[in-house]
Amino acid sequence: SCSKTAAGTSSSWSGRRTRAARGCVSRPSGAARAGARLFGFNRAKHAVVEAAILATRLHLIPLAEVAVEFAKLRVIVGKTGGPAEHRAMEMLETKLREAEGRR
């Protein structure tokens, strides 16, 4: 299934022998299915993945460095994340706090 549709009309056509080119005018697009989410890059999801990678390396990277990176990633999740990303980030921050408590 797809999450977004796009439509367009051909505005010009140049069928030269060496290279063909077609001009296009796009029309407004919409969701292809009910509840379709944002199309394209999702910064919050990528930030959570990055935080998860850091969380698996707490024994390799100084915790202070991880905390600084988590603070940067938290801003991205705060601005662009939905409930799932917020929950995931909270879970990862809990892991960081637990590691800090063990040292």
N, C-alpha and C positions, 0 to 999 in steps of 0.2 A: 504494500500500500504506500501511497505517497502522502506527504504532508502539505504540499503546496502546489498550486498550478500556476502556469504562466501562459499568456496568449500574446500573439503578435500577428501583424500582417506584413506581407512583403511590400516594400515601397519601391524597390528598384532591383534590376537584375543586369549584370554584366557578364555575359558568357564568353569572354575572350578565350582563345585557344590555350594560352599558357596558365591562366588563372581565372577562376570564376569567382564572382563576388555577388552577394545578395545583401541589400539594405533591408532593415527591419524596423518597424515601429511597434513598440510594445504597448500593450493595453493593461489596465489594472488587473492584478491577479488576486487570487483568494485562496482560502483553505480548501483543500480537496476533500477533507473529511472533518466531521464535527470534532472540536477539541484539539485541532492541530496546533502544535506549538511553534515557537519561533523557528524560522528556517535559517540555516546557516550556522555560523560559529556561535557557541554558547560559552562565553568567557567563564561563567561560574562553574560549569561542569569541568572545564579544563583546569581551573584553579583547584577544585577538589581533587582531581587526579594528581596534580602536582603535590598537593599536601599529603595525599596518601603515599606517594613515592617517598617523600621526606619522612613520613611516619615509619616506613619500613627500614629507615636508615638511622634511627635514633641512637643506635649503638656505634655508629660510624662518624656521625657529624656532631660537633659540639651543640648541646641543647640551646645555647644562646643564639647560635646561627639559625637553627630551625625555628625558634620563637620569632626571630626577626622576619623570616620568610613567611611564617604563618600569619603574622600581622599584615603583611602586604596582600596575601591571598584572601584574608578575611575581608578586606575592603572590597575586593572584586566580588566575592560571594554576597556581601551585604548589598551591593549596588545592583547586581544582575541575577542573583540566585533566587530560585523558588524554594518552596518548603523542603523538597528533597535535598537540595544542595546545602541549605542551612542545617538540616539534621546531620548530614554527612560531615560537614565541617565541625559541628559541635562534637561529634564522636571522635574525630581526629584530634581536636584540641584536648579532649579528655585524656586521650592516650599520651599526648605531650605532657600534660600536667602530672599524670601518673609516673612518667619517666623522670620528670623533674623531682618528684617526691622520693624516688628511689635513690637519687644521687645526693 
